[in-house]
Amino acid sequence: MILSATSLGVIIPVLKDAGEIESQFGQLVVAAGTIADFGAIILLSVLFAGKGGTGATLLLIASLFALAGVVFVVVRGAERSMRISADLLRLQDTTAQIRVRGAVVLLIGFAAIAEQLGLEVILGAFAAGAVLALLDRDEVMTHPLFRRKLEAIGLASSFPSSLSRAGSSSNLNALLDQPSNLAMVPVFLLALAVVRGLPALLYRPLVGRDRALVAGLFQATSLPFIVAGTAIGRSLGLIDGAESAELIAAGLFSVLLFPLIGSVLLRKSSGGDRAGAFVAESADDAQQMAM
């Protein structure tokens, strides 16, 4: 299960910088990563992290999302107040940054509730994100910079936080004790590529062979879930210190290598597509001139 997630926080900025986030290819990668990430978190919570059994854990998860529904209804009703809407517009781009502060409070609140319920904190973050996405559609474009501000906060904190947690969770001494421990790092890295990369072959009819390969590399990028999963495995006595360090090291290499290689291949693929389009357009122009 540790090998089944994808680091969306790493992949989404890469897709945005490549101009592919809105394309069919980008949406496939994001959808697959989302399903894998949060599906793995829910399964991990249900099967391993629950304190009162599977049924109790499912009830707690349902309670968390029911609370998210209540918050959505309450905030949606408050937004209909002309006074509240006017205050939001007045304070959103001042030093108050009322919308950003509200989003952060929502995130911290749901994360804290999830932790108190004995669930994974990231489940609370997912519930907060879902509420925010439903509440803030901004169909009349009154605050177009709000999403960019949240993205800036996320990119500035999520990846360094993942690296910090990986460093504090890994046992370098256990990793370096025996050569066989180091030898397992590329094995786990290959396993990560197989488990998360092979499903991307299903995209081949839609995006082609080259982009399916890139999608596989992007999907195989994983670190935060590996850190969380190994911590739970160690607390349950299912994973020892050496195995935890091997898995975290493999996750670090996946974050460093897979997006870089995928970006290079994606750039070449995009260049080939543009070249092919240029040749086809030139051929059409030549044919029209001949006529």
N, C-alpha and C positions, 0 to 999 in steps of 0.2 A: 504493500500500500504506500510505503514511503516513496517509491519510484513512480507513482502515478500522477503527480501534480505538476503544474507549470507555473513559473514565476511571471505572472501577468505584469507586475510592476516593472520588470526588466524588458519584457517584449513589447508592450504597448508604446513606450517612447521610441523604440527602434522602428516600429511600423509607422509611427507618425513622422519621424524624421525622413523616412523613405517615401513618404507620400502615399502609403498603401493602407492606411488605417480604414479608409472608407471603401476600398476596393473589395471585390468578391474574395480575393486571396486573404486580405487582412481580416475581413469579417469571419472567414472560416477559422483562421488561427485564433482569433479572440474568443469565438464561440467554443472551440474545442478546449482552449485553455481554461475558460470559465467553468465549463462542465467538469473538467478534470479536477480543477483546484477545489471548488466548493463541494463537489461530490465526494472527493477524498476526505475533506475536512469533516463532513457530516458522517461518513462511514467511520472515520477514526473516532469521532466523538461517541457514536452509537456502540461500536464494538469494543473499544478499549478504554475510553476516558470516563464512561458513565459510572457514577458511584452507587446507583441504586438499580442497576440492571438495564437491559435494552429498552424495556417498556418505559421506565422512568425517564431515561434520557430522551426518548422520542417525545414524551410529554413535555419535557423542559424545552426542547427545540420548538415544539408547537406553541408553547407559551411565549417564547421569545418573539416569534413572528406574529402572534396574536397581539402582543404589546406594540409591535411595529405598526400593525393595522390601526390600533387605537390612536397612536401618535399621529399617523397620517390623517385620520378623520378630524382630530382636534385641530391640527395645524392648518388643514385645508379650510376648516370652518373659520379660523382666525384670519386667514388671508382674505376672506371676503369682506372684512371690515375695511372701509375706506380709510380710516384713520391709521390702521396698522400698515396698510399698503403704502400710504403716503410717508410714514416714518421709515419704512424699509428703503424706499426710493431716496429719501433725504440722507440717510446714514450709510448707504451701501458703499459709496466711494470716498467717504471721509476717513479720518483716522479711526473711527469706530469700527469700520469694516463689518457691519452688523450681520451681513449674510455669511461671510466667512466664519465669524465667531459662532454663529448659530450652527453652521455645519460641523465645526470642531466640537462644540458641546454635544451635538447629536451623536457624533462618532464616539467620543469618550464615554458618554452616558451608556450607550448600548454595549460598548466593550466591557464596561464595569459590570453591567447587569449580567452579561454572559459569563463573566468570571465568577460572580457570586452564585450563579446557578450551577456552576461546575462544568460549563461548556467551554469550548475553545473561544478565545477572545476574537479571533478572526470571523467567527460566526456573527458576533455582535457587530463587527465592522461591516459585514455584508448586509445585515439587516438595516443598518443606518444608511448605507449606500443605496439600497433599494428604496427606502423611504424618501431620500433626497432626490433620486431620479424621478420618482412619481410626483413629488411636490413641485420641483423646479423645472418646468418645461420651457419657460420663458418664450412663449409663442409670439409675444409682441416685442421681444428683444429689448426689454427695459434694463437688463444688466448683462450684456454680452461678455464682460470680462470676468464674471464670477467663476465660470468653469476653469478658465486659465489660471486664476489665482489658486484654486484648489489643486490643480495639476502641479503648479509650482511647489506648493507645500508638500504634496505627495512625493514628487521626484526628489526633493531635497532631503526627505527624511526616511523614505522606505528602504532604498537601496543601502545607504550607510548603516541604517539600523540592522538590516539583514546581515551585513558583513560583521558588524559588532557582535551580534548574537552568535553568529557562526564561530567567530574567534573565541568567545567566552565559553561556548558549549563544547568545542572540540578539545580532545586530550592529545596534544602533540606528542607527549612522552609515550603514550600508548601507541601512537601511530609510528613512532620511530624506534620502538623497542625491538621489533623484528622486521627483517626485509619482507617477509610474507605479508605484513600489514600494508606496507607501501605498495606491494604488487597488487593488492586488492582494489586500490583506488582506480586504476584504468579499467578493471573488471566491472566495478560499479558504474563507472562513467559509460561504458559500453552498454551495460544493462539499462541505464537510463535512456540512452539513445534508442534502444530496441523497444522498450516498453512504451515510450512516448512518441518515438519517431515513426515506427512502422504503421500506426493507424493513419498517418498522413498519406499513405499510398492510395487511400480512398479518394483523395482530392485530385488524383492524376487526370481523370476525365474532364474535370472542371477547370483546372489551372495549368495542366501540363506537367511533364516529368520534372523539369528543373525547379519549378516553384513548389511542387510537392516535396522535393528534397529539402528546400529551404524551410517549408512549414514544419517538417519533421525535426529539423535542428532547433527551430524556435520553440516548438512544443516540448522538447527535451531539456529546456533550460529550467532549472529548479534549484532553489536554495531555502527560502523561508520555511516551506512545509517540511523539508528534510530535517531542518533544525528542530522544529516542533515535534515531528514524528519520532526522531531518535530520543528526544527528551522523555517522551511518553514511554517509548520502548525500554529505556533504561530504568525508569521508575517502576515499571512492571517486571523487571528482571528478564526481559526478552532479548535485550541487546546489551552487550558489554561495552566498555570504554573504547576498545580498539575498533569494534564494528561501527560505533557512533562516529569516531574520528574519520574512518574510511569513507563513510557515506557523506559526511559533511565536506570532506576534501573533494570528493567527486562532484558534489553540488557546486562548490566554488569553481572548479574547472569548467563545469557546464556553463556557468554564468560568464566566465571570462572568454571561453572559446566558441560556444555554439552561436551566440548572437553575432559575433564578429565574422565567423565563417559564413553564416547565413546572410548577413548584410552584403558581403562581397559577392556571393552567388546571386543574390537578388539584384544587385546593381548590374551584373553581367547579363542576367536574364532580361531586365528592363531595357538595357542597351540593345540587346538582340531584337526585342520586340519593336523598339523604335526604328531600328535599321530595317527590319522587315516591312514595317509600315511605310517607310520612306521609299523603299524599292518598289512596293506595290503602287504607291502614289505616283512615282516617276513613270512607271510602266503605263498607268492610266493616262497620264498627261501626254506621253509619247504616242499612245494609240489615238487620242483625240486629235493631236496635231496631224497625224498621218491621214486621218479621215478628212 
